[in-house]
Amino acid sequence: MLYSSKLESEIERTEIAQPLLLAAQIALTEALAAEGVVPDAVLDHSVGEVAAV
């Protein structure tokens, strides 16, 4: 998907954008945790709530 020739138009579709955002949020959370950065509390909205847990 990230290398799709239609990415610019497809990225605006919710069923494409939401899973990509979730994957990016989870990857960032895992990368920070691997470096020892772990939050005391988290707040988020929508799909970010899943990544925050």
C-alpha positions as CSV (number, residue, x, y, z in Angstrom):
1,M,0.0,0.0,0.0
2,L,2.7,2.5,0.9
3,Y,4.2,2.0,-2.6
4,S,1.0,2.1,-4.5
5,S,0.8,4.3,-7.6
6,K,-2.6,5.4,-6.3
7,L,-1.4,6.2,-2.8
8,E,-2.3,9.9,-3.0
9,S,-6.0,9.3,-3.6
10,E,-6.2,6.0,-1.6
11,I,-4.7,7.5,1.6
12,E,-7.8,9.7,2.0
13,R,-10.1,6.6,2.3
14,T,-10.9,5.8,5.9
15,E,-10.5,2.0,5.4
16,I,-7.0,2.7,4.1
17,A,-5.9,5.5,6.4
18,Q,-7.1,4.2,9.7
19,P,-5.1,0.9,9.6
20,L,-2.0,2.7,8.4
21,L,-2.2,5.3,11.2
22,L,-2.7,2.5,13.7
23,A,0.3,0.6,12.4
24,A,2.5,3.8,12.6
25,Q,1.3,4.5,16.1
26,I,2.0,1.0,17.4
27,A,5.4,1.0,15.7
28,L,6.3,4.4,17.3
29,T,5.1,3.2,20.7
30,E,7.2,0.0,20.4
31,A,10.3,1.9,19.3
32,L,10.0,4.3,22.2
33,A,9.5,1.4,24.7
34,A,12.5,-0.4,23.3
35,E,14.5,2.8,24.2
36,G,13.1,2.8,27.7
37,V,10.6,5.6,27.1
38,V,7.4,4.3,28.8
39,P,4.6,6.7,29.7
40,D,3.0,6.9,33.2
41,A,-0.4,7.6,31.5
42,V,-1.7,7.9,28.0
43,L,-4.6,9.8,26.3
44,D,-5.7,9.5,22.8
45,H,-8.6,9.6,20.5
46,S,-10.3,7.1,18.1
47,V,-7.9,4.4,16.7
48,G,-5.1,5.9,18.8
49,E,-6.8,4.5,21.9
50,V,-5.9,1.0,20.7
51,A,-2.2,1.9,20.1
52,A,-2.0,3.7,23.4
53,V,-2.8,0.6,25.5
